[in-house]
C-alpha cells in the first residue's frame, strides 16, 4: 500500500509543487482503488464486497477531481493522451472522433 508520497518533492521547483502533489494524490487514489477492488474480490461476505466496491467508486470520483485540478494547472497533462493519436491542438473532436480524455483535455475546451 502507498503510505508516503512516491516522489521526493523537496527537489521540485516551487512553481511545480502543486502539480506534483496532485499527481501523487492521483497515484494514491489509484492504489486505493486497486486495493479495495482486490479485497472485494476476496471477500466472501456480500455486504463487505458491496461496501468495498462502493468505496472504490468514490475513490474513482476523487481521481477525476484531482485530474480536473491538475489540468487547470498543467493543460498539457490532459492533451497528451489526445495528441498521441489525434494530431494535437485543433484536432476535430465530435461524435465520430471522440476525445479519449474523459472531456478533461484541450480538445473538449476548444470544441465546446
Secondary structure, DSSP 8 states (H G I E B T S, - for coil): ---S-SS-GGGS-GGGHHHHHHHHHHHHHHHHHHHHHHHHHH---HHHHHHHHHHHHHHHHHHHHHHHHHHHH-HHHHHHHHHHHH-STT---SSSS--SSTT-SHHHHHT-
